Structure formats: structure tokens, C-alpha cells
Amino acid sequence: MAIKIESKIVGYEVAKDDADDKAAEAAIKEARGEKEADSKVVHMHEKLERPEMLVGSTYKIKTPLTEHAMYLTINDIVLNPGTPHEHRRPFEIFINSKNMDHFQWIVALTRIISAVFRKGGDVTFLVEELKAVFDPRGGYFKKGGKYMPSLVGELGDAIEQHLKFIGMLKDDELDEHQQKLIDEKRAQYEKSNKQAQTEAEGSSAFPDGAQLCAKCSTKAVIKMDGCMTCLNCGDSKCG
């Protein structure tokens, strides 16, 4: 039977079964629930109040540039504890030492870094900025053979270790084939030299005579099969 429409059409919708209506309504409620849950997640920002207790880690920095060691402490705030969104974020930093010669710039540096931490967002850029500071008098090698361009650069290295510890930075791990190649190169090199490797405090964990790697700043570059290969990061002039 045909039906004649006398009035103007102002709207329409597609008819659905009751089951479809219930499913759609449930999906809408679920989406709204997720949105409400996400809105309750606490993110790092500069107005976040400091709690009574913070968890942190202290790193000892001993360089040939100073008589006394420096102790760098980074305190973290735990956001959304007990929830799937729980994570640690750096909140403040302190540097302490018996040597007070650099007291002013140390206090200024810690206050600026702490302010950046509390600002929130991606603070990992601080690592590269600090590690890019070079001492005009020259750098030095720290324990393990890693080259430090300056004292500030080593502070950046310590912050990098901490950010990796709390999960904000990931290690650039070598894949299985690269690690196997490095192990083979190192074994061949040590076998060809047939010299006992003595381990002393501050000495490199890599073979004697290794050169500095331009990529990872570690004295781990050796020449094998006509190619300069780094035993630490796998960088090779031959590709």
C-alpha cells in the first residue's frame, strides 16, 4: 500500500533491531566510561604539589677534574599509584660535594633542571643538551673507557642512566646478529694478541690499544679484517 507524504521531510533514521540498539548503547557507555577514566589520570605539570615523601636515587661522580667526588640525587614523584597508569617521573635534582668551588653554577643548574622536570612533557632532551657541553681544556675517560667531554657532560650521562632506570628512555640494544658479530670479532682479536687482560680500577673493559668510537664515545674500536669495528655499539666503517 503506497503512502503519500503530505508534509516536508525534516529528518530520518535507519530502523534497527533491539539487539543492535542495546549493543550501540553499551558501546557508547563504554566509550564514555573510558573517557571519564582518562580524565582522572594525573599528568606531570608545574602546578603539581610536592608530596611529603619522594623516592629517588643517588649517583656518585668522581672525575680527575675535581679532588672530591660529587653526588647527584634525583627524586621522583609517583603518579597515579595503584592504577594501570602508574609511572615515575623526575621531580627534582640535587648535587652535593665537599668541593664548593663551583657552588654557584651547581645551584643554578639544579634549580633550572628541577624546573624543567616539574614542567612535564618530554624532558629527555636535557640528556643530549648536557652531554653536548665540551670543556675547552679537554675531556677525560671515566671508568669503563667511556669518554666524557666535560663535567657537565657526565652529569647528563648520570641523568640518562636514571631516565633509563625509571623507563623514560630505552637502551639501544643490538640485535642478535650484531651481538654475535661483535662477540666473534672480540674473540678473534683477543686470540691473535694472546695477552692477558689485566683489570684495574679505571681501566677499560675492552682490549688494550682500542681506539675511541665516534658514535658511542667508548675506547672500543679495533681493526679486524681491514675494518675498524666498535666492540661496544657495533659501528663499523665497512657498514
Secondary structure, 3 states (H helix, E strand, C coil): CCCCCCCCCCCCCCCCCHHHHHHHHHHHHHHHHHHHHHHCCCCCCCCCCCCCCCEEEEEEECCCCCCCCEEEEEEEEEECCCCCCCEEEEEEEEEEECCCCCHHHHHHHHHHHHHHHHHCCCCCHHHHHHHCCCCCCCCEECCECEEECCHHHHHHHHHHHHHHHCCCCCCCCCCHHHHHHHHHHHHHHHHHHCCCCCCCCCCECCCCCCEECCCCCEEEEEEECCEEEECCCCCECCC
